[in-house]
Amino acid sequence: MAIEITESTLATVGIVTVRRALPRRQRRMVGAWCFADHLGPADATPTHGLDVGPHPHCGLQTVTWLTQGEVLHHDSLGTEQLIAPGQLNLMTAGREVSHSEEATGSYAGPVEGIQLWMAQPSATRDGDPAFEHHAALPVLALDGGHATVLVGALGGTQSPARIDSPIVGAELLLTGPARVPVDPAFEHGLVVLSGSVEIEGETLAPGHLGHLEPGGNELVLEPDGPARVMLLGGVPFPEPIVMWWNYVIRSRAEATAAHRAWLADDGRFGTVGSALDRITVDLPPWA
């Protein structure tokens, strides 16, 4: 198997610098995964953390996974949920939802993690919004470490989290060479959060995405010391999508209509119980 390596781009989310591995011009998606931001590390205080004010989503699911620190999630469903390392926040946008991610009011220290989006297929993307929190997740033992399964299944170990298409997301904590069982029908992406790993003769380090086409039934990873790696996989997404700002939709007209609703604050995206300001940007350039 050949691995394609693309470089992440730097961006700012709230007050935190991120390494954006998806989407990139060379690689828009990995299965249904369409967005991957490695957040931080950044210093948080009780009153300042990610500081991402209320903003809208539609047509996607958000996965929040922390490796350090704590973050408070608020959404238009009325959810208020603290998330800490080893826990999963999964928000399903469906036709519309809005949320914020902010300081906890008590935690001070480093914050680091990854924010991921899964595109919803047409069968569910106009459904009701939902939120779920999983304080504990299943773990798969590997020869050189272990894998925590966030969504989907890996090596027969199944996450309890909702999925809307064939997909897997797992955190690999490695201290030695590991053979990771994978579904040969899936394409896979690897995002290294710390350390580095060798795969298919190439070295993968933070700030890059490694992509492998479907076909293999295992990935052989050789870390150079302790390494933390996010494994993303899924069946190549069968539907064309349009991604603009925080919307994963199917046409420019849909994006324009959704964004007009957000700018007008007409109630479509509900209200978030947050002291932070709503985030707004101009209409898309084609509007």
N, C-alpha and C positions, 0 to 999 in steps of 0.2 A: 504494500500500500504506500502511495506517495502522500506526503503531507504538504499542504499549501499554507504558507505562513504569511499573514497580513499584519501590518502595524496598526495599533490602536491610535486614535487621535485624542488629544487633550481637549477637555471641555470643562465648563463650570456648572455645577448643579447647586443652587442655593449659594452657600459660601464654600463649597467643597470642590476641589479639583478632581476630575475623574479621568480614567483611561477608557475611552469608548471603543470596544472591540467590535460591536455590531450596532447599527449597520455601517458598512464601509462600501465604497464604490466597487471594490473587487469582490466583496462577499456580503450580500444583503441579508441572508437568512441561513440558519442551520436547522433543518426541519421547520417547526413552527416558531423557533426562537428567532426573534427579529430585533432584539435590543439587548445589549450587555454593557453595563457601566461598572467598572471597578472603582469603588468610592474610597477616597482617602489613601492612607490614614490622615485624619485631620483632628485637631484638638477641639473638644466640645466643652462647654460650660453648662451649668444648670439652665441657662437662659438662651444659649446659642449652640446649635448643633448643625444638622443638615439645613435647617431653616428653609425648607421648600414649602412655600405657601400653597393654599388651595389651587388646584389646577384640574382640568378635565381629562377624562379618557373615554374612549369607546372602541369596541372591537378587539380587546386584548385582555390578557391576565398579567398582573404584576407579581413578581416573586422578589421578596426582600430577604436577604440572607446576610447577617452580620458575622464578622470574625472577631471584632473588638467593639466594645461600647454598647450603648443603648439608644434607641430612637423611639419616639412616640408617634403612632399612626392615628390620624383622625380621618373619617370619611363621611360622605353624604348619606350613608345608611345609618349614621348615629354611632358608629364604632369608635371606641377609644382603646387602643391596644399598645401596650409596651412590648417591644421586641428586643431580645438579647441574643448573644451568640448561641448557636445550636438550635434556634427556634425559627419557624417559618411563618411569614405573613404572605398569604396568597389572596389577592383581590381580583375578582372577575368583573370586568367593566360591563360586558354585554352592550346594550344600546347606549348607556350613559352612566357615569359615576364621576365623582370628584373626591379628592383627598389631599391631605397635607402630611408632611413628615418633618418632625421638629424636635427640639430639645425636650427632655423629660421633666425638667423642673428640679431634678435632684442629681443626675449623673454628671460627673466631670472627668474627662480623660479622653483617650484616643477613640476615634470612631473609624471603622473600616469595614467594608463588605462589598457586596455586589448586588446591583439592581438589574433584574431581567424582565423581559416581556415575552409572552407567548401570543402569537396571533391566533384569534379565534376563527374557526371555520364558519362558513355561512350558516350551518345548522344551528349554531349557538350564539353568533355574534349579535343578534338582535334580542337576546334573552334578557332576563332580569339580572341586575348587578348583585354581587354577593361578596362576602368576606369570610375567610377562615384563618385561624391561627393554630399552629401545631407546636406545642411546647416540647415534644419529643418525636424523633423520627427514627426509622429503622436503619440499622447499620449492617453492611456486608463486610466480612473479614476478607482481606487480601493478603497475599504472601508478604508483601512489603509495606503493609499499612492497613487502612480500612476506608470504606466509602460510606458516607451518609447520603441516603437516597431522599432528595427533596421532593421530586415529582416523578411519576412513572415507576418503572421497575428496572432493576439492574441485577443480573445474575440470579433471578428468581426472588429478589427482595423488593417488596412493593411498598411504595409510599401511600399513606392514606389520603393525600391531597388530591383534589379534583384535577382532572386533565380533560381536555376537549379534543385531543388528537393524539395519535401514537407518538410518544415523546419520553425523554428521560432527562433528568437534571440531577447531578450528584456532586458532592464535594469529596475529593480524594485527598486524604492525608497520608503522605508517603514518607517512609524512612529508608526504603530499599527498593530494589527492582520489583515490579508488580505486573502481573498479567490481569487485565481488567476485562471480564466477559462483556461483550456487547452484542446487540441485535444486528445481524448482517444486512437487514433491510433499512437500517438507519444510516444517515450521514452523521458525522460527529464533529464537534468543535471542542477545543481545549483552551481554557483561559487560566494561565498561571497567576495566582494571587501572591505567592511568595516562594522563594527558591527558584529552581529551574529543573527541567526534566529533558531527557533525551528520548525522542521517539522517531522511529524510521530514519535514524542517522542524522536527525536535525535536533538542535537544542532550542527549546522553547522557554522563554523567560517572560516576566511581567511586561505588559505593554504590547502584547501580540496575541493573535488568535491563530491557532493551528486547526486546519480543516482537513477531514478525511472523508472521501466518498464512501457510499455504501459498499459492502462486500466482505469485510472482515468480520470474524466472530470474536476477536479479542484485540485489545490494544496493549502493547508491551512498553511500559514506561520505566525509565531508569533515572531516578532523581540524583542530583548532585547535592547530597545532604537532605535535610528535611524539606519537603515541598508541600504546598497546598494548591490544588488544581481543581477548577470547576470543569466538569464533563457535561457537555450539552449535546443532545442527540435527538433525532426524530426522522420519520419518513419525510422525504422532500415535500414541502408544502405544495399541495396540488392547485391552489388558487392564486391568481395574481392579486397582489395587494398594493394599496397606495398608503404610504406612511407620510404624514405631515404633522409636525409638532407632536402632540400627544395622542393622535388619532391613528388607528389602523383600520382603514376603510377600503372601499373598492373603487371609488371614483373621486375626482376633484370636487364634483358637485356636493358629494356627501361631506367632505371635509369643510367646504365653505359653509354649508348649512349648520354643521355642528359648531363651527367657530363663531358664526354670527350669534347663535344661541348663547354661547359662553360669554361673548363680549356684551350682549344685551342683558345678561343675568336674568333670563326670562323664566328660570325655574327648571329648565330641562335637566340640568346637572345637579340640582339640589343645592343644599347649603352645608358647609363644613364648619363644625364648631372649633374654629381656630382663631387665635389673636393675630396671626400673620396675614398680610395682605394677599388678596387674590392675585395670581399671576396672569398677566395678559400679554399678548404679542399682537402685532398687526395682522390683518387678514392675509391669507396666502397670496403670493404675487400674481397668480392667475385670476384672482377675484377682482 
